[in-house]
């Protein structure tokens, strides 16, 4: 923890009065926002929802695309997208919070950074994005909402200051987290959250981030804001329940979703409405917080001189496939496809859209390029400015991308290959394969028919198999967690990820 973590609000305000503009020639500040579990299907920027229309059930099969009838919950992020670029085909390498954020922060896939499960610490030996930017001269601050992105998993590497909104991230907490007492550390923070109220952690993180920005005194900075909403349990604050028409006191828990999947139970229209209203309420709160941060940058004259990036670690399946609600155990399009929005007026004109295949592994090399810092030689990602530029550089996107999910959060290890408008899912060790076309209409769902083995899809299947073979030659073996299985399971149970 840097000295900034130890000074209070009054000191921040005193420093703010002496704030000055960025010196000429200095690199731009960079703000990275990761909204946990954010589905593109909740966002107007990606074509979902019609303002002023409400959810309807008349004549509608609940399993069919409920999102066509839902108003977008993201006016703030939509406005930011309109002033910059939105990428339509960004894929996460893993739909698990800690592993996915480890990939964003290192530019490495899970098999390289070896964080393949939640609650597994990031190795000290890895150079993070924050460490590289700090070496470039940036001030670095992280404002996170969940232990899965905190010092609990060694994610503070390279940050001058890290704050755990709504909880405690001080020396005593870190000692508990690094000892064999993860449950005690988590229970401590859960008590703090219950006392402050649902949703308070996000507001606390943004308030801390605003004070930290004020204290930078004109120095370029790298700020990471992680918002845990809309991750389950879906339990938005009262104002956002009203906004989305959600029940006043209902909570949609991960336990409820798991029971529905195990029983393969069909949801009633009322239940489906409740599910979507609560999820979208959480999204709406996250959107409001992103807007508050952007407004702070604007008032300090920093918004147009900074690169503001908004993305997610993974999406969320909301009952569209297999009666599954969640993200850890499947690799469908609504889970592996994530939003990517960047506002950077110095380099990006407003209203840009690109549909080349891109990855969250591209985020670190792109940020380092913007900062004028060297990229890691082992980073497989691309500089996204190559496809954002006008015209986009030929070959700037990826030919194919691999996503994985891992046991025990998933029922079994799984891998998928995305190539063009197709995705092939593979269960390692069984040889089982499923090839689906990814619909290009507004829902971006896989078609239900398995094309693998069909004569008319033989060429696509062969190309997918070849892509998977090429990936296997360089990916390395599946890492084992750097802790005993019992200790890992204890951590995951304390976080509610396995039962």
Residue, then its C-alpha position, 0 to 999 in steps of 0.5 A: x500500500x502506498x502513502x496515498x492509501x493512508x491519507x483521509x478525505x480532508x488530505x485528498x481535498x487539500x491536494x486537489x486544490x493544487x491539482x494542475x494539468x498534465x504537463x505537455x508531452x506526458x503520456x495520457x492517463x489510462x482508466x480501465x473499468x471491468x464490470x463483472x459478469x456484464x452481458x452485452x445483451x443488457x447494453x444499448x450500445x450493442x443494440x439491445x433493448x428499446x427505450x420506453x418499452x417494457x417487458x412483455x409476456x403475451x404470446x412469448x415463449x419464456x425460453x425465446x429471447x426475452x432481451x428483445x423486450x427489455x429496455x437497455x440498462x446502460x445509458x452512461x456506457x452507451x454514451x461513452x461508446x458513442x463517443x469512441x469505439x465499441x468492439x462487437x466480437x471480443x472474447x474472454x479466454x476464461x469465464x471465471x473472475x480471478x483467472x479472467x482478470x489475471x489475463x487482463x492484468x498480465x496479457x497472458x492466457x490461463x495456462x501461462x499465468x497458471x491461475x485457472x480457478x477463482x481464489x488462486x493467487x497470481x504468482x509473484x514472478x509475473x509482471x503485471x500491467x500495473x508494474x509495467x506502467x509504474x516503471x513507465x512513471x505512472x501512478x497506479x491505483x486499484x479500486x475493487x469490489x471483491x476479494x477475487x480481485x484483491x490482495x486475497x489473490x495477490x492482485x495488488x502487484x504493481x499498484x501504489x494503492x489498492x482499495x477493497x470497496x465495502x470491505x477491508x484490505x488492510x494489513x490485518x486482512x492481508x495476513x488472514x488472507x495469506x494464512x490458512x484462514x481465508x474464511x475468517x478474512x471473508x467473514x470479516x468483509x461480509x459483516x462489513x458489507x451487511x452493515x453498509x448495505x447491498x451495493x455500497x461497495x461499488x459506491x465506496x470504490x468510486x468515491x475512493x477513486x475520485x479522491x485518489x484522482x484528485x490527489x494525483x496533482x497532474x501526474x499521469x495515472x493508471x486507474x483500475x475500477x472493478x465493479x462486482x455487480x451484476x455478479x450473482x446474487x442479483x440484489x440491486x439497491x432499491x432505486x435500481x429495483x424501481x428503475x427496472x420494475x424488480x420486486x422490492x425485496x426478492x434476491x436471485x441467488x446462485x443457489x436458486x440458479x443451481x437448483x433450477x439447472x439440476x432439476x431442469x425446471x422450466x421457469x414461469x413468466x413471473x420468475x423469468x421477469x424477476x430474474x431479468x429485472x434483478x439482473x438488469x437492476x444490478x447492471x443499471x447500478x454499475x452503469x450509474x457508477x461508471x457515469x460518476x467516474x467519467x463525470x469526475x474525469x470531465x470536471x477535472x479536465x481529464x476526460x478528453x486527455x485520458x483513455x477510458x476503457x470499459x470491458x468485462x471479465x465474462x458475460x452471463x447466461x440467463x436461461x437461454x441454453x440448457x436452463x442454465x443461469x450463470x457463467x462458470x460451467x459453459x462456454x456459450x456466446x453470451x458467456x464468452x463474448x464481452x463488451x469492449x468500449x474505449x473513449x480516447x479522443x486523441x486517437x479515436x473519433x466518435x462512432x467507430x464499430x469493429x467486428x473483427x475477432x478480438x480478445x481480452x488478452x489484447x487489452x494489456x498490449x493496447x494499454x502499453x502501446x498507448x502509454x509508450x511502454x514496452x510489451x511483454x515478449x510472451x504476450x500473445x495479444x494484439x494492439x487493438x489500435x490496429x483494428x480500431x484505426x481507419x481503415x483497420x489494418x488487414x489481419x489486425x483481428x484474430x483468425x481464431x480464439x480459444x476459451x477454457x473453463x475449469x473444474x471445480x467451478x465447472x462440472x469438468x474442464x472444457x475448451x471452445x474455439x471461436x472462428x468466424x461465425x462458428x464455435x466448437x466446444x470440446x470436452x478434453x479427455x472424452x473427444x466429445x465435440x459440438x459445432x454451432x453457428x453463432x447467430x449474427x442477429x441481435x441475440x448472438x446465441x448459438x444455433x441449437x443444431x450440432x453441426x459436427x459430423x455433418x457433411x455440409x459442415x465438414x470444412x468448418x469442422x476440419x478448420x476448427x480441429x486444425x485451430x485447436x491442434x495449433x493452439x495445443x502445441x503452444x498452450x502447454x499443459x493444464x496447470x494445477x492450482x499452486x495449493x492443495x486441493x482441499x485448501x482450494x476447495x475451502x477457499x472456493x466454498x468460503x466464496x460460495x463458488x462450490x457447494 
